[in-house]
């Protein structure tokens, strides 16, 4: 479909500029035909409409569902129609940006955004609607102005489903969701309930707080495995400055089974807020702490919908009911084994208080998946095989429509990955499938010899990067002082999140003494022909190619 240009007219709406694109269409800022205001005009992808009759239904569903809503944290729908063969929806224009660009936020701000979206989701759930695609790029943040505080709004109910509607919008084996934020029940095709949106909201808040995702994966099967079998990272592993009680809150919201999560989305965000308030409140020896604020096993009360205001009340604002959902800690789903650094990354120096200064110590994006003591027979592979078997019976390939990253493809459209049919599915794997990927994982721009300098010291940093499989040694890092090598480290390739970003696992010392300590899991970024590593001890190191 050709892009609309400034001045183009769609049903009286005059296009001013392109805002962005998503899996189902493109959004423009357009002047309202009768009122002195802008609207967000979404034009449905004509190519998809011409080849997929279900696309018409998804278009109508998005407009019908969202038009029913009246909530301050949900983008309003004004109108819809067809113009010159183009399906369009006119929506509330939000002056601001999406949350995809907001990472590593101060906890107060991140929690405000998450609470706004939690309120929107609970409202939608009370109206029997699941969003099913909660992620940072579907959250619009309106800046504070004229005395009004910053406000977050949820948009794109394009794959939302009415809980009371038994019809299937997507075909068997077709999962329209962003896998980095999808719940275990979504990736396995199990029935969905409001807790699936809560799981995605927890993934989103994790990203807002840390800039990184709670799970590590590199492809479709990797995401399926991670969401269904791998415990999430602890938020304090990535941001040690945050209170450790956050970990229990996220563990519960990211539980593998929906019934182990919080009763509502606001229960989750309020529990996180309670932890943060307790940690950030000034201490006093004159008064003992309030256990309801400091004990992470005491969760915030369940909220209920006020039909008059459209907002959710707490016991302080009106009648409410008490949640029976229990403590913050995960339910009795079996012990979770959290190994030591040596067990996770192999022998070597451990960075911590009293240890030698490391080569690189940095808040890291991903750690290797942490094994559970028992294999949770929750059946991601069983569910996947069942979906594939159903497709095999129907005769034909199964397609999963996914968006592997929050940023998606350059156009914002979902990525389509063909999944093998059940006939090619072998025995259930006990290790993440991403470990058996083919040779040639590192983008060629990284390969070769590099020399770097730090903005914090005068040492000479060298990198030698060669092609390798995932989990094999890919990088040798050497530190020279006055021309003499003092430390040499080997790092294994852990993931390739983007063509300009590679993740390295815990390194090993090959040359050097006890003062040489490898960096934990971290990333190399390629920008304009230069490599960079942001190191909390050694500063930012910028590398130039020398061979």
N, C-alpha and C positions, 0 to 999 in steps of 0.2 A: 504494500500500500504506500502510495506517495505521501511524503511528509506534507503537512499543511504549512503554509507560509503566512507571515504577518499580513493581515488584511483579508485573508480567506474567510468566507462566510459559511457557517454551518447552522442551518435552522435559525438564522438571525443573529447567532453568536459570532462576533468578529474576533478572529484569532489575533492575539498580540505576540505571543512567544510560546515556544515549546518548554514544558516543565520537565518531562521525563517520560520514560516508557516502562511498561510492566509486561507480565506474561500474556496479558489479554489485549493490550492496546497501548495507545499513546495519550498523554495528558497535556493539554495546552491551557495557558491562561487566556481567557477570552472575555470580551466585554458583553455584558448582559444586553439582550435586545431591547429591553424596556426600562430597566432600572440602572441607576448610576453606580454600578459596582462590577467587579470582576467575578467570574465564575471559573471553576476548574472544569474544563470540558474534556471528557474522556472519549476518545474515538476508538471503537472496537476494531481489532485487526481484521480487515476485510478478507485477506487471504485465508485466515483460519475459518471465517464464517463460510466462505465458498466451499471449503473441503470438509467441514465438520458441523453437522447440524446441531450437535450438542452445544456448540459455541453460542448459538442463538439463545438456548435455554440458560446458559451461564450468564449471558448479558442481562436477560430479563430477570433472572434470579437476583443478581446483584442490585439492580435498581429497585425491585420490589422489596427485598429484605431491608435495605438501608433506608428506603423511604418511610418505613414504619417507625424508625427510631427518632427519639427526641432526647438527646443526651449531650451535655456540654463537651464530652470527650470523644464524640463520634462525628466524623465529617458528614454533614447533612447532604441529602440528595434533593435537588430542586425539580428536575424534569428529565425526561428521556424521550427518545424518538429515533426516526430514521430519516436521513437527508441524503439524497442522491446515492442511495444504496449504502450509506454509512450509518451504522448504529452509533448513537451517542448518548452520554449521560452528562448532565450539568450538575455539578456539585459545589459545595461551599469551597471558596478559595481561601486557603490558609497562607498568610504571609509569613514565611519562615523557611525551615528546611526539615528534611527528614532526619531521623535519629541515627541513620547509618553513618553520619559523619561525627557523631558524638560518642566518644569512647574515653575511658579512663576518667570519668566524671567524678566530681566531689560526691560523696555518698548522699548528702542532702538533696542535691539536684537529681541524681540518678533515681533515688527513691521517690521523689515527687513525680517524675515522669512515669515510673512503674506504677505508682498508685493511681494516677490518672487513667492509665490504660487498664489497670485492674478493675477500676470502677466501671469503665466502658464495657469490659468483657462480662462482668457480673450482670450488668444491665442487659446485654445481649442474651446471656444465658437465661435470665428471668423471662425473656421473650422467646425462649426455645430456639435460639440461634447460636450455632458455633461458628467462630471465625475461621479456624483451621489453618491460618497462615500468619500467625503473629511473629513479627520480626522487626528489626530496627527500621528497615526501609518502608514499612507500612505504618510507621508512627511519624506524624507531622508535629513539629514543635513550633508553636506560635510564641514569639518573643514577648517579654513584658513591655507594656506601654500604657501610658495614660493612667497609671495607678493600678492597672490590671496585671496580676502575676503571670509568669510564663505558664503556658498551658499545652499539654500534649493531647493530640487527637488521633484516634485510630481510623484508618482508612482501608480501602480495598477489601471489601467483603466478596470479592469475585469468586472465591471457591467456598464461601460460607454455605452451610447446609442447615435447613430447618430440622430440628431434632424430631419434630412430629411428622416429618415427611419421610415416607419409606422408600421413595423413588431414589434411584442411583443417578447422580449427575455424571460421575466418572465411570468408565468401563472397568471391568475386572482387570486388575494389574496396573491400572493407571492411577498414580498417586500425585495429585496436583498440590504440591507443597514444597517449601524450601527445606531440604533435608538437614541443613545445619541446625535448624530450629524445630524439627519435627519430633513428635513424641514417639515412644516405642510402639504404641498402638497404631499410630498412623503408618509407620514404616512396615508394620506386619499385617496391615489390613484388618485389624480387629475393630469392633464397634467403638465409637467415640462418645465421650461425654465432656462436660465442661472442664474436667481436669486436663484434657489434652491441650487446651488453650493456656492453662496455668503452667504446664510444663514449658511451652514455648515462651511464655512471659518470663519464666525463670532463666531460660537461656538468654533472653534478651537483656534482662537486668544484669546478668553475669557479664555480658559484653559491654554494657554501659559503664559498669564499674571498672572493668579490667582492660577493655580493648581486645579481649581474646575470648574464644569460645570454650565452654566447659568440656568439650569432647574433641578428640583428635581423629580426623579421618581425611582421606584424600580422594575418595571416589564413592560411587553409589553404594557398593557393597560395604565399604568401610564405614559409611555413615549408618547403614542399617545395623551393622555389628555393634558399633560404638553405642548407639542409643539403646540397644536392646540388651547388651551384655556387659558394658564397661562402666564402672563407677565414674561419676563426674570428677573433674578436678575440684579440689577445694579452692574456694575463692581466695583464701589466704595464702595458697601456694603461689598465686600470681601477684597478689597485692598483700604482702605481709603486714602492711600498716592497718589493715582492716581488722575489726574484732573477730576473734576465733569463733565466737558464737554464730557468726554468719554461716559458717560451714554446715552446722546442723540444720539451719533454715533451708539452705539450698539443697542439702541432701534429701530433705523431705519433699520439696517442690519438684525435684528431679528424680523422684523414686520411679522405678521401672513399672510398677503397677499403679493405676489411677487411684485405687482406694487407699493407697498409702500416702497420698498427697493431702494438701490442705482442703478444707471443705469448699472454699471460694478463693478467687484470685486476690481479693482484698485481705483475706486471712493471711495469705502468704506475704503480701507487701507490708501489712501492718506488723507482722511478726518480725520482718527484717527491720522495719522502722523502730520497733521496740528495742531490738538489739543495739541499733545505732544510737538511739537516745540514751540508753544506759551507758554505753561506752564513751559517749561524748559529753555527758553531763558533768559539771564540776563536782568534785568530791567534797565531802564535809564530814568531820568527825563528830559533829553535834547531833546528827540524825542517822539512824541506820538506814541502809538502802531499802527501797521498796522492792520486795521479791518479785512483784509482777512486772517490774521493769528490768530486773537483772537476771532472772532465771529464764534461760531460753526454753525451758520445758513449759513455761506459761505462755500460751499463744494469745494473740489478740482475739477478742470475741468475734464470732461470726456476724456478718452484716446481713441486713435484709432490705429489700427494696421498699422505698417509700413511694407509693403510687402517685402521690401528689407532686413531689419534687423531682422524681426520676433519679434520686440519689439514694445511696445506701446508708442506713443509719447504724450507729453504734449504740450501746446501752446508754451513753451519756446524752444522746440526741433524741431518744424516743424509745418506744418498745422494741425489743429485739429478742432473739432466742440465742441460747448459749450453744456453742459448738461442742459436740462430743467427740471431736476428731482426735483428741489426745495430745501428747507432747510433740515438740518440734522434731525430735529425733525420729529416724526412719522406723517404720513398724517392724514387727518380727518376721523379717523376710530372710533370716539367716545372717550369720556374722559376715561383715565386710572386712576383708583382709587388706590393710593398707601397709605395703612393705616399706622397708627402710630404703634410703637412697642407694646403698650398696646393692640391695636386691633388685631395685628397679633399673639401675644403670651399670652395674658391675663394680668390681673393686676399684678403689682409688680414693683420693682425698675427698673429704666431705666439707663443703663450705658451711660454716656456722660460727657462732661465737667462739673465739679462741683459736680458730684454725688459721693456717697461713693465708696471706692475701692471695686470692684466686687470680688466674689470668683474666677472667671475665666473670663478673657477678652481676646479673641483670634480672629484672622481673621478666619471666619467660612466658612465651605465648602458649606453648603446649608442653605437657609432660607425656611420657609414654603411658599408654593405658595401664591402669592399675588392676591386677588380677583379683578376682574374687576367690575366696577359699573354696567355694563350691560352684559348679557350673549351674547358673540359674536356669532351670528347665522351663524357661518362659518362652522358649520356642521361637526365636526370630527365624532360625533356619527352617523350623517346622512350618511356621506361617508362610515364609517365602516359598518353600516347596509347594505348599498347598495352593498358593496363588498361581504358581507356575504350572502346577498340574491341571488346575482349572482351565488355564489358557491352552494347554496342550490338548485337552479334551475338545475344546472349541476349535482347535486347529489353527495354529498361527503363532507369531511371535508376540511376546508380552512387551509392552512399552511402558516405561515409567517416566512420566513427565515431571522433571525435577529442576530445581535451581540449586546448584551445589553450594553457592556462596551467597551471602547477603547482597553483594553487588550484582550478582547474576552475570549474564553475558553483556557485551557492550551495549546492546539494545535493551537490556533488561528483560529479555524474553527467557522463558525457562529453557533449561538444557534437556534434551531428550536422549536417554540412554537405553539401548536395546538390551534387555535382560534375556539370557538363554532360557530356552524352554525346559520343562521338567526332565525331558529325556537326557539332557546334558548335565543335570545336577548330580554331583557325586555324593559321597558320604559326607555327613555333617562335619564341618571343620571345627577344631578346638582352638585355633589361633586366628587372629584377625586376617581376613583374606588379603589385606593390603600388603602382607609380608611376601607374597608370591608374585609381585608385579614384575614385568619384563625389564630387561636392561634398558638404560637410556632415560632415567628419570630426571636428571638435572638438565635444565635448559642450557643450551650451548653457550649463551652469553656469560655463564658463570665459570666455564671451564678454563683452566690455564693457571698461570703464576701471577700473583698479586703482591704488591708492596704497599704497606699502609703506615699512616702516622696517627697518633692520638692527640686529642686536644688537651690531654691531662698530663702527659709525660713525653720524654724524648726517645723512648724505645722505638725500635724498628720492628714492625709487625709484618709477617709474611704469611701468605696463604697459598697452598697448592691444592687445586680442586680438580678431581678427575671423575669421569663418569662411573656410576655405580648403581646397584639395586638399592631399594629401600632397606634400611637396617644394616647395610654394609658400609665400611669405611669409605668416605668420600672426600674428606678435607683433612689436610695436615696443616696445623698452625704452628708457626715458629716465632719466638720472641728473641730478638737480638739486642744486645746492649754493647755499645762501642764495637760493633761488628762481630761480636761473639755470640753464638746461640746459647741462651740460658735456659730456655724451656721449649719443648716440642710436644705437641698434642695431636692426637688423631680423633676425628669426630665422625660419627656415622650419620647417614642420611635418614631422617625420620619422616619427612613429608615434603611435598611441593605444593603449598597452598595456592600459589599463583605463578605465572611465568617469570615474575620478578622477585620471587620470595621463596627461599628454601629453609626448612627447619632442620636443625642439627641436634642430635641427641647428646647425652652426657659424654664428654670426651675421656680419653685415657692419656696418661703421661707416658711418653716414650723416651724422652730425654729430660733430665733435670732432677733436682732433689725435692725435699719436702716443701720448699717454698713455691713449687710449681703445682698449681691446683687448676684443673680444667673447669670451664664454665658448664653449668647445667644446660638443660635444653634451651636453645635460643635460635635466632634467625639471622640469615644474611639477606640483605636487600640490594637489588641491582637497580640503580637509577642513573640514567644518562652516562652509561659506561663506567660508573664507579660502584664499588661495593661499600656498604656501611654496616657497622655493628655498633649498637648502642650499649656501652658497658658501664655499669654503675661504679666500678672501681677505676677502670682505665679510661673512662670518658668515651667519647665517640671516636671510633677508628674509621678512617676513610681510606679505601684501598684503590690503587691505580694498577692497571694491567701492565706487567713487565714481560710476559711471555705466554 
